[in-house]
Amino acid sequence: MYIDEWNESAVMTAATDANIGAMQKACHVVERDVKLSYPKKGTGRTVDGVWHEGAWYPVYGYRTRKLKGGGVKVSRVVKKHFASKPGTPPARLSGDLLKTTHSEVEQGPLVVRGFVGSERDYALWLETGTRNMAPRPFLRPALQRQHDEIERIFKEANS
């Protein structure tokens, strides 16, 4: 958009549109980095269940075995989960955290805000830790890794 005379609303609209677009791109860059940082398997201790809302739940998998006379026997077995080490992104258990990680952009008067995160309550606990668990950050490191790219996106949008 070319502005040939001072028109405050036109200038604000052009600047806001450019920054909204830049914020959307920046959020998508960080979101992609976060999603790629989740390891399929952790490198920490092995567990055979998870603690959730005050109860221990075993993690189940299924094993199939062929029978001599033909047919297949399917048994439910406790599956081992390899947890992530403190300080590394959380290892996948169900993939729910990965599936619910998303980004959005909000626009207010004279401000554009971008958010990247998950709808799951436990995402905050993983990111910051609890008194019983060391943090497994995945959002802040992604933002730090993409800092230069985000800066480039905004410079390009506002040049």
mmCIF file of the C-alpha atoms, coordinates in Angstrom:
data_MODEL
# 
_entry.id   MODEL 
# 
loop_
_atom_site.group_PDB 
_atom_site.id 
_atom_site.type_symbol 
_atom_site.label_atom_id 
_atom_site.label_alt_id 
_atom_site.label_comp_id 
_atom_site.label_asym_id 
_atom_site.label_entity_id 
_atom_site.label_seq_id 
_atom_site.pdbx_PDB_ins_code 
_atom_site.Cartn_x 
_atom_site.Cartn_y 
_atom_site.Cartn_z 
_atom_site.occupancy 
_atom_site.B_iso_or_equiv 
_atom_site.pdbx_formal_charge 
_atom_site.auth_seq_id 
_atom_site.auth_comp_id 
_atom_site.auth_asym_id 
_atom_site.auth_atom_id 
_atom_site.pdbx_PDB_model_num 
ATOM 1   C CA . MET A 1 1   ? 0.000  0.000   0.000  1.00 0.00 ? 1   MET A CA 1 
ATOM 2   C CA . TYR A 1 2   ? 1.410  3.384   -1.007 1.00 0.00 ? 2   TYR A CA 1 
ATOM 3   C CA . ILE A 1 3   ? 0.473  6.397   1.115  1.00 0.00 ? 3   ILE A CA 1 
ATOM 4   C CA . ASP A 1 4   ? 0.936  9.715   -0.711 1.00 0.00 ? 4   ASP A CA 1 
ATOM 5   C CA . GLU A 1 5   ? -0.405 12.024  1.991  1.00 0.00 ? 5   GLU A CA 1 
ATOM 6   C CA . TRP A 1 6   ? -0.705 11.846  5.760  1.00 0.00 ? 6   TRP A CA 1 
ATOM 7   C CA . ASN A 1 7   ? -3.827 9.976   6.634  1.00 0.00 ? 7   ASN A CA 1 
ATOM 8   C CA . GLU A 1 8   ? -3.543 8.666   10.166 1.00 0.00 ? 8   GLU A CA 1 
ATOM 9   C CA . SER A 1 9   ? -6.033 5.825   9.776  1.00 0.00 ? 9   SER A CA 1 
ATOM 10  C CA . ALA A 1 10  ? -4.421 4.647   6.501  1.00 0.00 ? 10  ALA A CA 1 
ATOM 11  C CA . VAL A 1 11  ? -0.956 4.686   8.086  1.00 0.00 ? 11  VAL A CA 1 
ATOM 12  C CA . MET A 1 12  ? -2.195 2.791   11.159 1.00 0.00 ? 12  MET A CA 1 
ATOM 13  C CA . THR A 1 13  ? -4.021 0.245   8.995  1.00 0.00 ? 13  THR A CA 1 
ATOM 14  C CA . ALA A 1 14  ? -0.938 -0.396  6.831  1.00 0.00 ? 14  ALA A CA 1 
ATOM 15  C CA . ALA A 1 15  ? 1.348  -0.691  9.874  1.00 0.00 ? 15  ALA A CA 1 
ATOM 16  C CA . THR A 1 16  ? -1.084 -2.908  11.754 1.00 0.00 ? 16  THR A CA 1 
ATOM 17  C CA . ASP A 1 17  ? -1.690 -5.222  8.769  1.00 0.00 ? 17  ASP A CA 1 
ATOM 18  C CA . ALA A 1 18  ? 2.061  -5.598  8.235  1.00 0.00 ? 18  ALA A CA 1 
ATOM 19  C CA . ASN A 1 19  ? 2.639  -6.421  11.902 1.00 0.00 ? 19  ASN A CA 1 
ATOM 20  C CA . ILE A 1 20  ? -0.301 -8.839  12.098 1.00 0.00 ? 20  ILE A CA 1 
ATOM 21  C CA . GLY A 1 21  ? 1.089  -10.725 9.109  1.00 0.00 ? 21  GLY A CA 1 
ATOM 22  C CA . ALA A 1 22  ? 4.585  -10.707 10.611 1.00 0.00 ? 22  ALA A CA 1 
ATOM 23  C CA . MET A 1 23  ? 3.261  -11.916 13.962 1.00 0.00 ? 23  MET A CA 1 
ATOM 24  C CA . GLN A 1 24  ? 1.367  -14.771 12.284 1.00 0.00 ? 24  GLN A CA 1 
ATOM 25  C CA . LYS A 1 25  ? 4.525  -15.841 10.431 1.00 0.00 ? 25  LYS A CA 1 
ATOM 26  C CA . ALA A 1 26  ? 6.619  -15.573 13.603 1.00 0.00 ? 26  ALA A CA 1 
ATOM 27  C CA . CYS A 1 27  ? 4.121  -17.627 15.611 1.00 0.00 ? 27  CYS A CA 1 
ATOM 28  C CA . HIS A 1 28  ? 4.057  -20.338 12.949 1.00 0.00 ? 28  HIS A CA 1 
ATOM 29  C CA . VAL A 1 29  ? 7.874  -20.472 12.941 1.00 0.00 ? 29  VAL A CA 1 
ATOM 30  C CA . VAL A 1 30  ? 7.964  -20.954 16.725 1.00 0.00 ? 30  VAL A CA 1 
ATOM 31  C CA . GLU A 1 31  ? 5.057  -23.435 16.678 1.00 0.00 ? 31  GLU A CA 1 
ATOM 32  C CA . ARG A 1 32  ? 6.835  -25.545 14.052 1.00 0.00 ? 32  ARG A CA 1 
ATOM 33  C CA . ASP A 1 33  ? 10.054 -25.492 16.089 1.00 0.00 ? 33  ASP A CA 1 
ATOM 34  C CA . VAL A 1 34  ? 8.169  -26.571 19.234 1.00 0.00 ? 34  VAL A CA 1 
ATOM 35  C CA . LYS A 1 35  ? 6.499  -29.459 17.423 1.00 0.00 ? 35  LYS A CA 1 
ATOM 36  C CA . LEU A 1 36  ? 9.777  -30.637 15.923 1.00 0.00 ? 36  LEU A CA 1 
ATOM 37  C CA . SER A 1 37  ? 11.482 -30.511 19.329 1.00 0.00 ? 37  SER A CA 1 
ATOM 38  C CA . TYR A 1 38  ? 9.298  -33.204 20.938 1.00 0.00 ? 38  TYR A CA 1 
ATOM 39  C CA . PRO A 1 39  ? 11.340 -36.404 20.956 1.00 0.00 ? 39  PRO A CA 1 
ATOM 40  C CA . LYS A 1 40  ? 9.527  -39.623 20.116 1.00 0.00 ? 40  LYS A CA 1 
ATOM 41  C CA . LYS A 1 41  ? 11.301 -41.322 22.973 1.00 0.00 ? 41  LYS A CA 1 
ATOM 42  C CA . GLY A 1 42  ? 12.881 -39.799 26.043 1.00 0.00 ? 42  GLY A CA 1 
ATOM 43  C CA . THR A 1 43  ? 16.394 -40.436 27.283 1.00 0.00 ? 43  THR A CA 1 
ATOM 44  C CA . GLY A 1 44  ? 15.586 -40.345 30.974 1.00 0.00 ? 44  GLY A CA 1 
ATOM 45  C CA . ARG A 1 45  ? 14.286 -43.011 33.306 1.00 0.00 ? 45  ARG A CA 1 
ATOM 46  C CA . THR A 1 46  ? 11.957 -45.786 32.194 1.00 0.00 ? 46  THR A CA 1 
ATOM 47  C CA . VAL A 1 47  ? 8.494  -45.857 33.700 1.00 0.00 ? 47  VAL A CA 1 
ATOM 48  C CA . ASP A 1 48  ? 5.590  -48.254 33.270 1.00 0.00 ? 48  ASP A CA 1 
ATOM 49  C CA . GLY A 1 49  ? 2.838  -45.782 34.016 1.00 0.00 ? 49  GLY A CA 1 
ATOM 50  C CA . VAL A 1 50  ? 1.976  -42.170 34.637 1.00 0.00 ? 50  VAL A CA 1 
ATOM 51  C CA . TRP A 1 51  ? 0.842  -40.218 37.682 1.00 0.00 ? 51  TRP A CA 1 
ATOM 52  C CA . HIS A 1 52  ? -2.317 -38.267 36.849 1.00 0.00 ? 52  HIS A CA 1 
ATOM 53  C CA . GLU A 1 53  ? -4.682 -36.430 39.220 1.00 0.00 ? 53  GLU A CA 1 
ATOM 54  C CA . GLY A 1 54  ? -3.574 -38.356 42.276 1.00 0.00 ? 54  GLY A CA 1 
ATOM 55  C CA . ALA A 1 55  ? -3.544 -41.857 40.753 1.00 0.00 ? 55  ALA A CA 1 
ATOM 56  C CA . TRP A 1 56  ? -1.029 -44.111 38.974 1.00 0.00 ? 56  TRP A CA 1 
ATOM 57  C CA . TYR A 1 57  ? -2.125 -45.315 35.550 1.00 0.00 ? 57  TYR A CA 1 
ATOM 58  C CA . PRO A 1 58  ? -0.232 -48.045 33.727 1.00 0.00 ? 58  PRO A CA 1 
ATOM 59  C CA . VAL A 1 59  ? 0.597  -47.359 30.084 1.00 0.00 ? 59  VAL A CA 1 
ATOM 60  C CA . TYR A 1 60  ? -0.756 -50.215 27.992 1.00 0.00 ? 60  TYR A CA 1 
ATOM 61  C CA . GLY A 1 61  ? 0.319  -51.582 24.669 1.00 0.00 ? 61  GLY A CA 1 
ATOM 62  C CA . TYR A 1 62  ? -0.708 -54.706 22.795 1.00 0.00 ? 62  TYR A CA 1 
ATOM 63  C CA . ARG A 1 63  ? 1.280  -57.791 21.879 1.00 0.00 ? 63  ARG A CA 1 
ATOM 64  C CA . THR A 1 64  ? 0.193  -60.270 19.232 1.00 0.00 ? 64  THR A CA 1 
ATOM 65  C CA . ARG A 1 65  ? 1.324  -63.887 19.022 1.00 0.00 ? 65  ARG A CA 1 
ATOM 66  C CA . LYS A 1 66  ? 0.552  -66.451 16.346 1.00 0.00 ? 66  LYS A CA 1 
ATOM 67  C CA . LEU A 1 67  ? -0.939 -69.681 17.639 1.00 0.00 ? 67  LEU A CA 1 
ATOM 68  C CA . LYS A 1 68  ? 0.195  -73.146 16.405 1.00 0.00 ? 68  LYS A CA 1 
ATOM 69  C CA . GLY A 1 69  ? -3.225 -74.118 15.081 1.00 0.00 ? 69  GLY A CA 1 
ATOM 70  C CA . GLY A 1 70  ? -3.628 -70.795 13.307 1.00 0.00 ? 70  GLY A CA 1 
ATOM 71  C CA . GLY A 1 71  ? -5.119 -67.624 14.594 1.00 0.00 ? 71  GLY A CA 1 
ATOM 72  C CA . VAL A 1 72  ? -3.649 -64.863 16.694 1.00 0.00 ? 72  VAL A CA 1 
ATOM 73  C CA . LYS A 1 73  ? -3.673 -64.205 20.419 1.00 0.00 ? 73  LYS A CA 1 
ATOM 74  C CA . VAL A 1 74  ? -3.743 -60.543 21.422 1.00 0.00 ? 74  VAL A CA 1 
ATOM 75  C CA . SER A 1 75  ? -2.667 -59.637 24.949 1.00 0.00 ? 75  SER A CA 1 
ATOM 76  C CA . ARG A 1 76  ? -2.633 -56.313 26.695 1.00 0.00 ? 76  ARG A CA 1 
ATOM 77  C CA . VAL A 1 77  ? 0.728  -55.595 28.292 1.00 0.00 ? 77  VAL A CA 1 
ATOM 78  C CA . VAL A 1 78  ? 2.181  -52.752 30.303 1.00 0.00 ? 78  VAL A CA 1 
ATOM 79  C CA . LYS A 1 79  ? 4.272  -50.664 27.946 1.00 0.00 ? 79  LYS A CA 1 
ATOM 80  C CA . LYS A 1 80  ? 7.485  -48.982 29.051 1.00 0.00 ? 80  LYS A CA 1 
ATOM 81  C CA . HIS A 1 81  ? 7.644  -45.205 28.662 1.00 0.00 ? 81  HIS A CA 1 
ATOM 82  C CA . PHE A 1 82  ? 11.017 -43.503 28.434 1.00 0.00 ? 82  PHE A CA 1 
ATOM 83  C CA . ALA A 1 83  ? 10.614 -40.179 30.211 1.00 0.00 ? 83  ALA A CA 1 
ATOM 84  C CA . SER A 1 84  ? 12.587 -37.098 29.205 1.00 0.00 ? 84  SER A CA 1 
ATOM 85  C CA . LYS A 1 85  ? 15.546 -35.911 31.227 1.00 0.00 ? 85  LYS A CA 1 
ATOM 86  C CA . PRO A 1 86  ? 15.074 -32.695 33.217 1.00 0.00 ? 86  PRO A CA 1 
ATOM 87  C CA . GLY A 1 87  ? 15.883 -29.693 31.042 1.00 0.00 ? 87  GLY A CA 1 
ATOM 88  C CA . THR A 1 88  ? 14.954 -31.427 27.764 1.00 0.00 ? 88  THR A CA 1 
ATOM 89  C CA . PRO A 1 89  ? 11.612 -31.222 25.910 1.00 0.00 ? 89  PRO A CA 1 
ATOM 90  C CA . PRO A 1 90  ? 8.971  -33.661 27.167 1.00 0.00 ? 90  PRO A CA 1 
ATOM 91  C CA . ALA A 1 91  ? 8.949  -37.102 25.561 1.00 0.00 ? 91  ALA A CA 1 
ATOM 92  C CA . ARG A 1 92  ? 5.779  -38.209 23.781 1.00 0.00 ? 92  ARG A CA 1 
ATOM 93  C CA . LEU A 1 93  ? 3.444  -40.476 25.678 1.00 0.00 ? 93  LEU A CA 1 
ATOM 94  C CA . SER A 1 94  ? 0.099  -40.126 23.925 1.00 0.00 ? 94  SER A CA 1 
ATOM 95  C CA . GLY A 1 95  ? 1.006  -37.324 21.496 1.00 0.00 ? 95  GLY A CA 1 
ATOM 96  C CA . ASP A 1 96  ? -1.730 -35.146 23.020 1.00 0.00 ? 96  ASP A CA 1 
ATOM 97  C CA . LEU A 1 97  ? 0.617  -32.280 23.908 1.00 0.00 ? 97  LEU A CA 1 
ATOM 98  C CA . LEU A 1 98  ? 1.958  -32.256 20.350 1.00 0.00 ? 98  LEU A CA 1 
ATOM 99  C CA . LYS A 1 99  ? -1.564 -32.316 18.853 1.00 0.00 ? 99  LYS A CA 1 
ATOM 100 C CA . THR A 1 100 ? -2.815 -29.462 21.030 1.00 0.00 ? 100 THR A CA 1 
ATOM 101 C CA . THR A 1 101 ? 0.176  -27.153 20.491 1.00 0.00 ? 101 THR A CA 1 
ATOM 102 C CA . HIS A 1 102 ? -0.979 -24.221 18.372 1.00 0.00 ? 102 HIS A CA 1 
ATOM 103 C CA . SER A 1 103 ? -0.468 -20.511 17.779 1.00 0.00 ? 103 SER A CA 1 
ATOM 104 C CA . GLU A 1 104 ? -2.805 -17.552 17.566 1.00 0.00 ? 104 GLU A CA 1 
ATOM 105 C CA . VAL A 1 105 ? -2.568 -13.805 17.107 1.00 0.00 ? 105 VAL A CA 1 
ATOM 106 C CA . GLU A 1 106 ? -4.612 -11.164 18.951 1.00 0.00 ? 106 GLU A CA 1 
ATOM 107 C CA . GLN A 1 107 ? -4.998 -7.576  17.899 1.00 0.00 ? 107 GLN A CA 1 
ATOM 108 C CA . GLY A 1 108 ? -5.819 -4.783  20.309 1.00 0.00 ? 108 GLY A CA 1 
ATOM 109 C CA . PRO A 1 109 ? -5.588 -1.019  20.166 1.00 0.00 ? 109 PRO A CA 1 
ATOM 110 C CA . LEU A 1 110 ? -2.012 -0.264  19.073 1.00 0.00 ? 110 LEU A CA 1 
ATOM 111 C CA . VAL A 1 111 ? -0.812 -3.769  19.964 1.00 0.00 ? 111 VAL A CA 1 
ATOM 112 C CA . VAL A 1 112 ? -0.478 -7.135  18.252 1.00 0.00 ? 112 VAL A CA 1 
ATOM 113 C CA . ARG A 1 113 ? 0.181  -10.188 20.443 1.00 0.00 ? 113 ARG A CA 1 
ATOM 114 C CA . GLY A 1 114 ? 1.206  -13.669 19.404 1.00 0.00 ? 114 GLY A CA 1 
ATOM 115 C CA . PHE A 1 115 ? 0.739  -16.798 21.496 1.00 0.00 ? 115 PHE A CA 1 
ATOM 116 C CA . VAL A 1 116 ? 2.204  -20.271 21.077 1.00 0.00 ? 116 VAL A CA 1 
ATOM 117 C CA . GLY A 1 117 ? 1.249  -22.973 23.530 1.00 0.00 ? 117 GLY A CA 1 
ATOM 118 C CA . SER A 1 118 ? -1.029 -25.853 24.391 1.00 0.00 ? 118 SER A CA 1 
ATOM 119 C CA . GLU A 1 119 ? -4.535 -26.018 25.824 1.00 0.00 ? 119 GLU A CA 1 
ATOM 120 C CA . ARG A 1 120 ? -3.441 -28.737 28.239 1.00 0.00 ? 120 ARG A CA 1 
ATOM 121 C CA . ASP A 1 121 ? -2.928 -27.704 31.876 1.00 0.00 ? 121 ASP A CA 1 
ATOM 122 C CA . TYR A 1 122 ? 0.110  -29.924 32.235 1.00 0.00 ? 122 TYR A CA 1 
ATOM 123 C CA . ALA A 1 123 ? 1.957  -27.994 29.501 1.00 0.00 ? 123 ALA A CA 1 
ATOM 124 C CA . LEU A 1 124 ? 2.668  -25.232 32.033 1.00 0.00 ? 124 LEU A CA 1 
ATOM 125 C CA . TRP A 1 125 ? 3.881  -27.798 34.590 1.00 0.00 ? 125 TRP A CA 1 
ATOM 126 C CA . LEU A 1 126 ? 6.221  -29.326 32.027 1.00 0.00 ? 126 LEU A CA 1 
ATOM 127 C CA . GLU A 1 127 ? 7.531  -25.925 30.912 1.00 0.00 ? 127 GLU A CA 1 
ATOM 128 C CA . THR A 1 128 ? 8.166  -24.497 34.383 1.00 0.00 ? 128 THR A CA 1 
ATOM 129 C CA . GLY A 1 129 ? 8.380  -27.610 36.563 1.00 0.00 ? 129 GLY A CA 1 
ATOM 130 C CA . THR A 1 130 ? 6.703  -28.275 39.886 1.00 0.00 ? 130 THR A CA 1 
ATOM 131 C CA . ARG A 1 131 ? 8.018  -28.816 43.382 1.00 0.00 ? 131 ARG A CA 1 
ATOM 132 C CA . ASN A 1 132 ? 8.232  -32.545 42.578 1.00 0.00 ? 132 ASN A CA 1 
ATOM 133 C CA . MET A 1 133 ? 9.430  -32.351 38.969 1.00 0.00 ? 133 MET A CA 1 
ATOM 134 C CA . ALA A 1 134 ? 12.222 -30.449 37.247 1.00 0.00 ? 134 ALA A CA 1 
ATOM 135 C CA . PRO A 1 135 ? 11.177 -28.405 34.192 1.00 0.00 ? 135 PRO A CA 1 
ATOM 136 C CA . ARG A 1 136 ? 11.040 -29.931 30.723 1.00 0.00 ? 136 ARG A CA 1 
ATOM 137 C CA . PRO A 1 137 ? 10.971 -26.652 28.765 1.00 0.00 ? 137 PRO A CA 1 
ATOM 138 C CA . PHE A 1 138 ? 9.828  -26.737 25.162 1.00 0.00 ? 138 PHE A CA 1 
ATOM 139 C CA . LEU A 1 139 ? 8.277  -23.303 24.470 1.00 0.00 ? 139 LEU A CA 1 
ATOM 140 C CA . ARG A 1 140 ? 10.952 -20.870 25.690 1.00 0.00 ? 140 ARG A CA 1 
ATOM 141 C CA . PRO A 1 141 ? 13.849 -22.739 24.036 1.00 0.00 ? 141 PRO A CA 1 
ATOM 142 C CA . ALA A 1 142 ? 11.968 -22.710 20.706 1.00 0.00 ? 142 ALA A CA 1 
ATOM 143 C CA . LEU A 1 143 ? 11.433 -18.954 21.015 1.00 0.00 ? 143 LEU A CA 1 
ATOM 144 C CA . GLN A 1 144 ? 15.137 -18.449 21.800 1.00 0.00 ? 144 GLN A CA 1 
ATOM 145 C CA . ARG A 1 145 ? 16.232 -20.637 18.871 1.00 0.00 ? 145 ARG A CA 1 
ATOM 146 C CA . GLN A 1 146 ? 14.001 -18.668 16.470 1.00 0.00 ? 146 GLN A CA 1 
ATOM 147 C CA . HIS A 1 147 ? 14.872 -15.188 17.784 1.00 0.00 ? 147 HIS A CA 1 
ATOM 148 C CA . ASP A 1 148 ? 16.924 -14.164 14.729 1.00 0.00 ? 148 ASP A CA 1 
ATOM 149 C CA . GLU A 1 149 ? 14.282 -15.464 12.302 1.00 0.00 ? 149 GLU A CA 1 
ATOM 150 C CA . ILE A 1 150 ? 11.519 -13.571 14.138 1.00 0.00 ? 150 ILE A CA 1 
ATOM 151 C CA . GLU A 1 151 ? 13.579 -10.389 14.044 1.00 0.00 ? 151 GLU A CA 1 
ATOM 152 C CA . ARG A 1 152 ? 14.118 -10.844 10.286 1.00 0.00 ? 152 ARG A CA 1 
ATOM 153 C CA . ILE A 1 153 ? 10.373 -11.383 9.708  1.00 0.00 ? 153 ILE A CA 1 
ATOM 154 C CA . PHE A 1 154 ? 9.454  -8.121  11.472 1.00 0.00 ? 154 PHE A CA 1 
ATOM 155 C CA . LYS A 1 155 ? 12.224 -6.103  9.798  1.00 0.00 ? 155 LYS A CA 1 
ATOM 156 C CA . GLU A 1 156 ? 11.070 -7.368  6.396  1.00 0.00 ? 156 GLU A CA 1 
ATOM 157 C CA . ALA A 1 157 ? 7.423  -6.553  7.178  1.00 0.00 ? 157 ALA A CA 1 
ATOM 158 C CA . ASN A 1 158 ? 8.223  -3.014  8.319  1.00 0.00 ? 158 ASN A CA 1 
ATOM 159 C CA . SER A 1 159 ? 10.713 -2.019  5.636  1.00 0.00 ? 159 SER A CA 1 
# 
